């Protein structure tokens, strides 16, 4: 089997991540922050160390400003609703995932603006600035597209947001662990990340960074292990956004995954994925009847390459790749209809190949051979 669906989740995890997950369940499997006994304290320390790892990776000064969540979707909902429950205008881009678009449509109703990217999936920061209104409270942008891999200039958009006194929320689900990110230097007020993709952690992990001094309205209240005498949700982070029992074993394993990423180096991981993505793009470009979407230069994308084959719908192609060639990819709209409308693939979706650290040149070459055979009808 060849796994090329890393944009959804990484399949292969570092051995240390797997060991940490099992060890945390065996040795520290108590409720973090819900008791003064040794096991509870040890569990709390595991969660805190994972927060430190996240902070070091993203240039965050205080790990307490990181709330762990089940996934990026939960983090984005917390951020968007936490800012907009009291009203205001919001700007999003046409490359956003439904985990941004749906909560924005629900909460902001008609008080939102969608800034269109070009056909390669790249947003002009000047268009974002032009969309600002008197009551704009929030700008939301993904760092890299889950559809075509296009990278946005979050540094410039962050500078614009900061200059206008507007909060800036960045979705780094596809870029965390692959591209350099620093919340201070890039003027990021809110950062939503996935633990189970390029950060090498287990599924069921993600998180939200909230800038120091920024108080969000809550969408979830409950037990926090702190200020239990009060019937109001605590103000202090991360308790304000972390109610209930946390997934300590998975969070501990996520911390180990991030340490693995930092040891390798984000730059080295990016170089590896860019090399594989470039080989895919070149190979697909040489197959007549195959259309490649997204930026023409591999330097402007992460390891996501979406294609279509003339005369075949994307779902059929992915099924053939799976059943006849043992290659796992994703097809359809990838939960991002705005992005597909932008690049012109809303009707058919795309076949998405997404490489990761554990993929090899051989994986890519076999995928290219498979697509060539499918185009020629030589797969049965």
Helices and strands as residue ranges (DSSP letters): E 2-3, H 15-27, H 38-58, G 63-65, E 66-69, H 72-84, E 89-93, H 98-108, E 112-115, H 125-130, E 136-142, H 154-163, E 167-171, E 190-194, E 206-210, H 248-264, H 266-285, E 290-293, G 298-300, E 304-309, H 314-325, E 327-328, E 330-332, H 337-343, E 350-354, H 361-376
